[in-house]
């Protein structure tokens, strides 16, 4: 075979290759955030990341699951920031404790289970109130507000309702270790013990319903997870059992999850559940998405894997993943990619995203290193802000404030 014939064949094949790539190239031109195509996910072309904010709250209730939007402008350097030493110690693998406004003061609870009252103008401690319990010191796991009273859950397993003077209204005693913040829903308190779900009456502290879910799995130090879809409570117990209960009928709610093999490794610390409209997401082991359509009672995405991620959060219809160089936004319904943003020179490589809010129509992503990246509805970066706060372990929003908690037990209020 002559060399000239081989050259003609090679040239012909090269033209075929070039034309076959035209569609792929043109599909990428419309998204400047896409840096390369060295990933499996398809680009999302039919849907957009939902910038709606879905507030989560019960009337007269604030707990660890409450979310009410704030309009704070982080670009305005003249706005005041309040600093409160509410835990009075470093957090050691303990859920951060909420700070709550009540009337003209701020309240929280410290590492010893003492009620703290702060001046809402300057953050200074006004009073430290001892709660009359049978033990002098009890470490809290959550601090919630119901009307004008506080619901406090302790790692010892006890749950109490007190007034703002520290007077005990009722005490529920339990010997089970508790490492999951309680949830207040429809006049009930939902408690996730390691192998048991308990519903308490918020009025009396009496047990309304309880059910044991035994498992041979180890108890996760991070506690359980809980979300509700109308009257259905979806939960992961600290022993890694995943289930759901009808909170009206107090019976198990059937789910078509039989075909899913959830990761049952010794460490399920990264497991999450997330609700967006009628879609339930089980994010398994921090890298596998399962999405279930509650209304249609069927799975729409199974075993979709996220690779090379150092941190992730679930936001509306997306899973947001960060690694050293990129932010990636995945559609939870099909695994398609909304966008991929190069953050190589924008965010600290080691920082982790810990929460996200829509503020003034823009998406704000918060990192544990005090960075905020602000994106518009086209997922274009508008601004970055450095709060100069390190070791952030929680960002939460209600009462038209944004609260930023740190590992040192200090909360900053914006």
C-alpha positions as CSV (number, residue, x, y, z in Angstrom):
1,X,0.0,0.0,0.0
2,X,1.5,3.4,-1.0
3,X,2.3,6.1,1.5
4,X,0.2,8.6,-0.4
5,X,-2.9,6.4,-0.1
6,X,-2.4,6.0,3.6
7,X,-2.1,9.8,3.9
8,X,-5.4,10.3,2.1
9,X,-7.1,7.8,4.4
10,X,-5.7,9.6,7.4
11,X,-6.9,12.9,6.2
12,X,-10.4,11.6,5.4
13,X,-10.7,10.1,8.9
14,X,-9.5,13.4,10.5
15,X,-12.3,15.3,8.8
16,X,-14.9,12.8,10.1
17,X,-13.5,13.2,13.6
18,X,-13.7,17.0,13.4
19,X,-17.3,17.0,12.2
20,X,-18.4,14.5,14.8
21,X,-17.1,16.8,17.5
22,X,-19.1,19.8,16.3
23,X,-22.2,19.1,18.4
24,X,-20.2,18.6,21.6
25,X,-18.2,21.8,21.1
26,X,-21.2,23.9,20.3
27,X,-23.1,22.6,23.3
28,X,-20.3,23.8,25.6
29,X,-20.0,27.3,24.1
30,X,-23.2,28.4,25.8
31,X,-21.8,27.8,29.3
32,X,-18.6,29.7,30.1
33,X,-18.4,28.2,33.5
34,X,-17.7,24.7,32.1
35,X,-13.9,24.4,32.2
36,X,-13.4,21.0,30.6
37,X,-15.3,17.9,29.6
38,X,-13.3,15.3,31.5
39,X,-16.3,14.1,33.4
40,X,-19.1,11.7,32.7
41,X,-22.1,13.9,33.6
42,X,-24.1,15.5,30.8
43,X,-24.8,19.1,30.7
44,X,-28.3,20.1,31.9
45,X,-30.1,21.8,29.0
46,X,-33.8,21.6,30.0
47,X,-33.9,22.7,33.6
48,X,-32.3,25.4,35.7
49,X,-31.0,25.5,39.3
50,X,-34.0,26.7,41.3
51,X,-33.3,30.0,43.1
52,X,-36.6,29.9,45.0
53,X,-36.2,29.9,48.8
54,X,-38.3,27.4,50.6
55,X,-38.5,28.5,54.2
56,X,-38.8,25.8,56.9
57,X,-40.5,26.8,60.1
58,X,-43.4,26.2,62.4
59,X,-45.4,29.0,63.9
60,X,-43.9,30.1,67.2
61,X,-41.1,27.6,66.9
62,X,-37.4,27.8,66.3
63,X,-35.2,24.7,66.3
64,X,-32.1,23.3,64.6
65,X,-34.2,22.7,61.4
66,X,-35.7,26.2,61.1
67,X,-34.9,28.3,58.1
68,X,-36.3,31.7,57.5
69,X,-34.7,33.9,54.8
70,X,-32.7,37.1,55.7
71,X,-31.9,40.1,53.5
72,X,-28.6,40.9,55.1
73,X,-26.1,42.5,52.6
74,X,-22.7,41.1,53.2
75,X,-21.2,43.7,50.8
76,X,-22.2,46.5,53.1
77,X,-19.2,46.9,55.4
78,X,-20.9,49.4,57.6
79,X,-23.5,47.0,59.0
80,X,-22.9,45.9,62.6
81,X,-21.9,42.4,63.7
82,X,-22.7,41.0,67.1
83,X,-20.3,38.5,68.8
84,X,-21.7,36.2,71.5
85,X,-19.8,33.6,73.6
86,X,-22.8,31.3,73.9
87,X,-21.2,27.9,74.5
88,X,-18.4,29.1,76.7
89,X,-16.1,26.3,75.5
90,X,-14.9,24.6,72.4
91,X,-17.2,22.2,70.7
92,X,-15.9,18.6,70.8
93,X,-17.9,16.7,68.1
94,X,-21.0,18.3,69.5
95,X,-23.7,20.0,67.4
96,X,-23.5,23.8,67.7
97,X,-26.0,25.3,70.0
98,X,-28.5,27.9,68.6
99,X,-28.7,31.5,69.7
100,X,-32.3,32.8,69.9
101,X,-33.8,36.3,70.2
102,X,-36.7,36.5,72.7
103,X,-38.3,39.8,73.5
104,X,-35.4,42.3,74.0
105,X,-32.7,39.8,74.8
106,X,-30.6,36.9,73.3
107,X,-30.6,33.4,74.9
108,X,-28.5,30.3,74.6
109,X,-27.2,27.5,76.7
110,X,-23.6,26.7,77.6
111,X,-21.6,23.5,77.9
112,X,-22.8,23.0,81.5
113,X,-26.5,23.3,80.7
114,X,-26.8,26.8,82.2
115,X,-29.3,29.2,80.5
116,X,-27.5,32.4,79.3
117,X,-29.1,35.7,78.7
118,X,-27.3,38.3,76.6
119,X,-27.8,42.0,75.8
120,X,-29.1,42.1,72.2
121,X,-27.3,45.4,71.5
122,X,-23.8,44.5,72.4
123,X,-23.7,40.7,73.0
124,X,-22.6,41.0,76.6
125,X,-23.7,38.5,79.1
126,X,-26.4,39.8,81.4
127,X,-27.2,36.7,83.4
128,X,-26.3,33.1,83.9
129,X,-29.3,31.1,85.1
130,X,-29.0,27.7,86.8
131,X,-31.7,25.2,85.7
132,X,-32.9,23.2,88.7
133,X,-32.1,19.6,87.5
134,X,-31.0,16.5,89.4
135,X,-27.5,16.8,88.0
136,X,-25.3,19.9,88.3
137,X,-23.9,19.7,84.8
138,X,-25.5,18.4,81.6
139,X,-24.2,18.9,78.1
140,X,-26.9,20.2,75.7
141,X,-27.4,18.8,72.2
142,X,-30.1,21.3,71.1
143,X,-31.7,24.5,72.2
144,X,-35.1,25.4,70.7
145,X,-37.9,28.0,71.2
146,X,-41.6,27.2,71.6
147,X,-43.7,30.3,72.0
148,X,-42.0,32.0,75.0
149,X,-40.5,28.8,76.4
150,X,-37.3,26.9,75.6
151,X,-37.0,23.2,74.8
152,X,-33.6,21.8,75.7
153,X,-32.3,18.4,74.9
154,X,-29.2,16.9,76.6
155,X,-26.8,14.3,75.6
156,X,-27.8,12.3,78.7
157,X,-31.1,11.6,76.9
158,X,-33.2,14.0,79.0
159,X,-35.5,16.7,77.4
160,X,-36.9,19.7,79.3
161,X,-39.2,22.6,78.8
162,X,-38.4,25.7,80.8
163,X,-39.4,29.4,80.8
164,X,-37.1,32.3,80.3
165,X,-36.4,32.4,84.1
166,X,-35.0,28.8,84.0
167,X,-38.1,27.4,85.8
168,X,-38.8,23.8,84.7
169,X,-42.3,23.3,83.2
170,X,-41.8,19.6,82.6
171,X,-38.9,17.1,82.4
172,X,-38.7,14.0,80.3
173,X,-36.1,11.5,81.6
174,X,-34.5,8.9,79.4
175,X,-31.3,6.8,79.9
176,X,-30.5,6.6,76.1
177,X,-27.6,8.6,74.8
178,X,-28.8,11.5,72.6
179,X,-26.7,13.0,69.8
180,X,-29.3,14.3,67.4
181,X,-31.0,17.7,67.9
182,X,-34.7,17.3,68.5
183,X,-37.3,18.5,65.9
184,X,-40.5,20.3,66.8
185,X,-43.4,19.4,64.5
186,X,-47.1,19.9,64.9
187,X,-47.1,20.3,68.7
188,X,-44.9,17.3,69.0
189,X,-41.1,16.9,69.8
190,X,-39.5,14.2,67.7
191,X,-36.5,12.6,69.3
192,X,-34.0,10.3,67.5
193,X,-32.3,8.1,70.0
194,X,-29.6,5.6,68.7
195,X,-32.2,2.9,68.0
196,X,-35.5,4.5,68.9
197,X,-37.9,7.2,67.7
198,X,-39.9,9.0,70.4
199,X,-42.7,11.5,70.0
200,X,-43.4,13.8,73.0
201,X,-46.3,16.1,73.6
202,X,-44.8,19.6,73.7
203,X,-47.5,20.6,76.2
204,X,-47.0,17.9,78.8
205,X,-43.7,16.1,78.0
206,X,-45.6,12.8,77.9
207,X,-44.8,10.1,75.4
208,X,-47.3,10.0,72.5
209,X,-45.6,7.3,70.4
210,X,-42.3,5.4,70.4
211,X,-40.8,2.7,68.1
212,X,-37.6,0.7,68.2
213,X,-35.5,0.1,65.1
214,X,-32.8,-2.3,66.0
215,X,-29.6,-2.7,63.9
216,X,-26.2,-4.2,64.2
217,X,-24.5,-1.0,62.9
218,X,-22.4,1.1,65.1
219,X,-23.8,4.3,66.5
220,X,-22.7,7.3,64.5
221,X,-21.1,10.1,66.5
222,X,-22.7,12.8,64.3
223,X,-26.2,11.6,65.3
224,X,-29.2,11.1,63.0
225,X,-31.0,13.1,60.3
226,X,-34.7,14.1,60.0
227,X,-36.8,15.9,57.4
228,X,-40.6,16.1,57.0
229,X,-42.8,16.2,53.9
230,X,-46.2,17.4,55.2
231,X,-47.1,14.7,57.8
232,X,-44.4,12.2,56.8
233,X,-41.2,12.3,58.8
234,X,-38.2,10.8,57.0
235,X,-35.2,10.0,59.2
236,X,-31.9,8.3,59.6
237,X,-31.3,7.0,63.1
238,X,-27.8,7.2,64.6
239,X,-27.6,3.4,64.0
240,X,-27.9,4.1,60.3
241,X,-31.5,2.8,59.9
242,X,-33.4,4.7,57.3
243,X,-37.2,4.9,57.6
244,X,-40.3,7.1,57.6
245,X,-43.3,7.6,59.8
246,X,-46.7,9.1,59.3
247,X,-46.9,11.7,62.1
248,X,-50.8,11.7,62.0
249,X,-51.4,8.0,62.1
250,X,-48.2,7.0,63.9
251,X,-47.4,4.2,61.6
252,X,-44.6,3.4,59.2
253,X,-44.9,5.0,55.8
254,X,-44.1,2.6,52.9
255,X,-41.3,3.6,50.5
256,X,-40.3,1.9,47.3
257,X,-36.6,1.8,48.4
258,X,-36.3,-2.0,48.2
259,X,-34.0,-2.0,45.2
260,X,-31.5,0.4,46.7
261,X,-28.4,-1.1,48.4
262,X,-27.4,1.7,50.8
263,X,-23.8,1.8,51.9
264,X,-23.5,0.1,55.2
265,X,-19.9,0.9,56.0
266,X,-18.8,1.4,59.6
267,X,-18.7,5.1,59.0
268,X,-21.9,6.7,57.7
269,X,-21.2,10.2,59.0
270,X,-21.7,11.7,55.6
271,X,-25.2,10.3,54.9
272,X,-27.8,13.0,54.3
273,X,-31.4,13.3,53.5
274,X,-32.9,16.2,51.6
275,X,-36.3,17.3,50.4
276,X,-37.1,19.4,47.4
277,X,-40.8,19.7,46.5
278,X,-41.9,16.1,46.1
279,X,-38.4,14.7,45.7
280,X,-36.5,12.9,48.5
281,X,-32.8,12.6,48.2
282,X,-30.8,10.0,50.1
283,X,-27.1,11.1,49.8
284,X,-25.2,8.0,50.7
285,X,-21.7,8.0,52.2
286,X,-21.2,11.6,50.9
287,X,-20.8,10.5,47.2
288,X,-23.9,8.6,46.0
289,X,-27.2,10.2,45.1
290,X,-30.5,8.3,45.2
291,X,-33.6,10.4,44.3
292,X,-37.2,9.3,45.0
293,X,-40.4,10.9,43.7
294,X,-42.7,10.7,46.7
295,X,-45.9,11.5,44.7
296,X,-45.2,8.9,42.0
297,X,-43.7,6.4,44.5
298,X,-40.7,5.6,42.3
299,X,-37.0,6.2,42.1
300,X,-35.9,8.6,39.4
301,X,-32.1,8.4,40.1
302,X,-30.2,5.5,41.6
303,X,-26.6,5.1,42.5
304,X,-25.3,8.3,40.9
305,X,-21.8,8.8,42.1
306,X,-20.0,12.1,42.7
307,X,-16.2,11.8,42.4
308,X,-13.3,13.8,43.8
309,X,-15.4,15.9,46.2
310,X,-14.0,17.4,49.4
311,X,-17.4,18.8,50.5
312,X,-21.0,18.8,49.4
313,X,-24.3,20.4,50.3
314,X,-27.8,19.8,49.0
315,X,-29.7,22.9,47.9
316,X,-33.1,22.9,46.3
317,X,-32.9,20.8,43.1
318,X,-29.1,20.6,43.2
319,X,-26.2,19.0,44.9
320,X,-23.3,21.4,45.1
321,X,-19.9,19.8,45.2
322,X,-16.5,21.4,45.9
323,X,-13.0,20.1,45.4
324,X,-9.7,21.9,45.3
325,X,-10.3,23.5,41.9
326,X,-14.0,23.4,41.0
327,X,-17.6,24.0,42.2
328,X,-20.0,21.6,40.5
329,X,-23.8,21.8,40.5
330,X,-25.7,18.6,39.8
331,X,-29.4,18.1,39.1
332,X,-30.7,15.8,41.8
333,X,-33.4,14.4,39.4
334,X,-31.1,13.1,36.7
335,X,-27.4,13.7,37.6
336,X,-26.9,16.2,34.8
337,X,-24.6,19.1,35.4
338,X,-26.0,22.6,35.8
339,X,-22.6,24.2,35.8
340,X,-18.9,23.7,36.6
341,X,-17.0,26.7,37.9
342,X,-13.2,27.0,38.2
343,X,-12.5,28.4,41.7
344,X,-8.7,27.7,41.6
345,X,-7.8,31.3,42.5
346,X,-11.1,32.3,44.2
347,X,-11.6,30.0,47.2
348,X,-9.1,28.4,49.6
349,X,-8.4,24.9,48.3
350,X,-8.9,23.3,51.7
351,X,-12.1,25.1,52.6
352,X,-15.4,23.2,52.8
353,X,-18.8,24.5,51.9
354,X,-21.2,24.2,54.8
355,X,-24.4,26.0,53.8
356,X,-26.1,28.0,51.2
357,X,-28.8,30.7,51.2
358,X,-30.7,32.8,48.7
359,X,-30.1,36.4,49.8
360,X,-31.3,39.4,47.8
361,X,-31.9,37.0,44.8
362,X,-28.3,35.7,44.7
363,X,-27.0,32.4,45.9
364,X,-24.6,32.7,48.8
365,X,-22.2,29.7,49.5
366,X,-20.6,29.8,52.9
367,X,-17.3,27.9,53.7
368,X,-15.8,26.9,57.0
369,X,-12.9,29.2,56.3
370,X,-15.1,32.4,56.4
371,X,-15.4,32.8,52.7
372,X,-18.7,33.6,50.9
373,X,-19.0,33.2,47.2
374,X,-22.0,35.0,45.7
375,X,-23.6,33.8,42.4
376,X,-26.4,35.2,40.2
377,X,-29.1,33.1,38.7
378,X,-26.9,32.2,35.7
379,X,-24.4,30.8,38.2
380,X,-21.9,33.5,37.4
381,X,-19.7,34.7,40.3
382,X,-20.7,38.2,41.3
383,X,-18.6,38.8,44.4
384,X,-16.5,37.0,47.0
385,X,-16.4,38.0,50.7
386,X,-14.0,37.1,53.4
387,X,-15.5,37.4,56.9
388,X,-12.1,36.7,58.5
389,X,-13.7,34.1,60.7
390,X,-12.1,30.6,60.9
391,X,-13.3,27.2,62.0
392,X,-17.0,27.8,61.2
393,X,-19.1,24.7,62.1
394,X,-22.6,26.0,61.3
395,X,-24.4,28.8,59.5
396,X,-28.2,29.3,60.1
397,X,-30.9,31.9,59.4
398,X,-34.0,33.0,61.2
399,X,-35.5,36.1,62.9
400,X,-34.1,38.1,59.9
401,X,-30.6,37.4,61.1
402,X,-27.8,35.1,59.9
403,X,-25.9,33.3,62.7
404,X,-22.4,31.9,62.2
405,X,-21.1,29.5,64.8
406,X,-17.5,28.6,65.3
407,X,-15.6,25.6,66.9
408,X,-14.6,27.9,69.7
409,X,-18.2,28.2,70.9
410,X,-18.6,31.7,69.7
411,X,-21.5,32.9,67.5
412,X,-21.4,35.9,65.2
413,X,-24.8,37.5,64.3
414,X,-25.3,39.4,61.0
